[in-house]
């Protein structure tokens, strides 16, 4: 497990610079949060049970709804961490954005890191 300082901020790479989006402590393992980025788009930020950080687009490409942050986090038999859309249940690999149920579909992935306050 990763040891994280209590003052860590989650940062996403947007338009060539790092943007703080929330406190690390606000992320519950296995759950996501939606964040609004400076360009008006939304991202879904996740912390898995191994304290790894992921960020993907919040928009479900199958329905157009901004709901992926409310999806269930799980892992496939081969160890890929995914979020399952709360609407139609398609699963998206949190590291690559690939849809595990339809290889022709992919969601954007955001670079994420922990920064100090």
C-alpha positions as CSV (number, residue, x, y, z in Angstrom):
1,X,0.0,0.0,0.0
2,X,1.1,3.5,-0.7
3,X,1.7,5.8,2.3
4,X,0.2,9.2,1.6
5,X,0.7,12.4,3.6
6,X,-2.6,13.7,5.0
7,X,-2.1,17.0,3.1
8,X,-2.0,15.4,-0.4
9,X,-4.0,16.8,-3.2
10,X,-5.1,14.9,-6.3
11,X,-3.9,16.6,-9.4
12,X,-4.8,16.0,-13.1
13,X,-2.8,17.1,-16.1
14,X,-5.0,19.5,-18.1
15,X,-3.9,21.7,-21.0
16,X,-0.2,21.0,-20.2
17,X,-0.3,21.9,-16.4
18,X,-1.3,20.1,-13.2
19,X,-4.7,21.1,-11.7
20,X,-5.7,20.3,-8.1
21,X,-9.1,18.7,-8.1
22,X,-9.7,17.3,-4.6
23,X,-8.0,16.1,-1.4
24,X,-6.7,12.5,-1.3
25,X,-8.7,11.9,1.9
26,X,-11.9,12.7,0.1
27,X,-11.5,9.6,-2.1
28,X,-13.0,6.4,-0.6
29,X,-11.3,3.3,-1.9
30,X,-13.6,1.6,-4.5
31,X,-15.7,4.7,-5.1
32,X,-15.3,7.6,-7.5
33,X,-15.9,11.4,-7.4
34,X,-16.8,13.7,-10.3
35,X,-14.6,16.8,-10.8
36,X,-15.1,19.8,-13.1
37,X,-12.0,20.7,-15.0
38,X,-10.9,24.2,-16.1
39,X,-12.0,23.6,-19.7
40,X,-15.6,22.7,-18.5
41,X,-15.2,18.9,-19.0
42,X,-15.8,16.4,-16.3
43,X,-13.5,13.7,-15.0
44,X,-14.2,10.7,-12.7
45,X,-11.4,10.2,-10.1
46,X,-11.0,6.9,-8.4
47,X,-8.9,5.4,-5.6
48,X,-8.8,1.6,-5.6
49,X,-8.4,-0.7,-2.6
50,X,-4.6,-0.8,-3.2
51,X,-4.5,3.0,-2.9
52,X,-3.8,3.5,-6.7
53,X,-5.1,6.7,-8.3
54,X,-7.0,6.7,-11.6
55,X,-8.8,9.4,-13.6
56,X,-11.0,9.0,-16.7
57,X,-13.7,11.0,-18.5
58,X,-16.9,11.0,-16.5
59,X,-19.1,10.6,-19.6
60,X,-20.5,7.2,-20.4
61,X,-20.1,6.9,-24.2
62,X,-23.0,4.4,-24.5
63,X,-25.6,6.8,-23.0
64,X,-24.0,10.2,-23.1
65,X,-24.7,10.6,-19.3
66,X,-22.0,12.0,-17.0
67,X,-22.2,9.1,-14.5
68,X,-19.0,7.0,-14.5
69,X,-17.9,8.5,-11.2
70,X,-20.9,6.7,-9.7
71,X,-19.9,3.3,-11.2
72,X,-18.7,0.3,-9.3
73,X,-14.9,-0.4,-9.2
74,X,-13.8,-4.0,-9.7
75,X,-11.1,-6.0,-11.2
76,X,-11.1,-8.6,-14.0
77,X,-9.7,-12.1,-13.8
78,X,-6.5,-10.9,-15.4
79,X,-6.1,-8.1,-12.8
80,X,-7.4,-5.1,-14.8
81,X,-9.0,-2.5,-12.6
82,X,-12.2,-1.2,-14.1
83,X,-15.3,0.9,-13.4
84,X,-18.7,-0.5,-14.5
85,X,-21.1,2.1,-15.7
86,X,-24.1,2.5,-13.3
87,X,-26.5,2.6,-16.3
88,X,-25.8,-0.2,-18.8
89,X,-23.0,-1.9,-16.8
90,X,-20.2,-1.7,-19.5
91,X,-16.8,-2.0,-17.9
92,X,-14.0,0.5,-18.6
93,X,-10.3,-0.3,-17.8
94,X,-9.2,2.6,-15.5
95,X,-5.6,2.5,-16.8
96,X,-6.3,2.5,-20.5
97,X,-10.0,3.6,-21.0
98,X,-10.7,0.5,-23.0
99,X,-14.2,-0.9,-22.8
100,X,-13.9,-4.5,-21.7
101,X,-17.2,-5.4,-23.2
102,X,-16.8,-3.7,-26.6
103,X,-13.2,-3.3,-27.9
104,X,-14.3,-0.6,-30.4
105,X,-15.1,1.8,-27.6
106,X,-12.7,3.7,-25.3
107,X,-13.0,6.6,-22.9
108,X,-10.3,9.3,-22.3
109,X,-7.8,8.7,-19.5
110,X,-6.3,11.6,-17.6
111,X,-2.8,11.6,-16.1
112,X,-3.2,11.8,-12.3
113,X,-0.7,12.3,-9.5
114,X,-0.6,13.3,-5.8
115,X,0.8,16.7,-5.0
116,X,1.4,18.4,-1.7
117,X,-0.8,21.2,-0.4
